[in-house]
Amino acid sequence: MTNQPDQPAHTPDQPPYAPSGSQYPQPPYGQPLYGQMPYAQNQYGQNAYAPNPYAEPAGGPTGLSLSSMVIGIVSLVFLGWLMVPQIVGIVLGHIGLHKESPQGRGYAIAGLITGYLALAIYAGIYLVGLLFLGLLGSNFSDHEVTYASIR
């Protein structure tokens, strides 16, 4: 024996959820119910998918900040000996930092850091190279070798 109350059995021609003579018939498929607007329209007659004119644009890292970061990384890796990419990356980073959206600020800062770092590294390499060549040249000038001293 079960603890459920006795339920009347329904016949197969009559569904258990709706009476056969319902006073509110279902509308045909594809038509909205009475009082409902079709989708993509709101009650004020405006387009529901139109952009909000008061919203801020969804800005991301724009061209200047992103290119500054890419140029800074590339100049750190293998094009730093030219010394021009670092300067271009630094200039683009400063312009991007001041003129672009806040979402690109991190890329601009990364471009500035890598640009200044590459500039310092390759300037140091050039300075050490010039000092080495200068010392090497001064050592050879002190010891003049002439043809007469060899005999």
Secondary structure as GFF3:
##gff-version 3
##sequence-region A 1 151
A	DSSP	alpha_helix	63	74	.	.	.	ID=ss1
A	DSSP	pi_helix	75	79	.	.	.	ID=ss2
A	DSSP	three_ten_helix	80	82	.	.	.	ID=ss3
A	DSSP	alpha_helix	84	99	.	.	.	ID=ss4
A	DSSP	three_ten_helix	102	104	.	.	.	ID=ss5
A	DSSP	alpha_helix	105	142	.	.	.	ID=ss6
A	DSSP	alpha_helix	147	150	.	.	.	ID=ss7
###
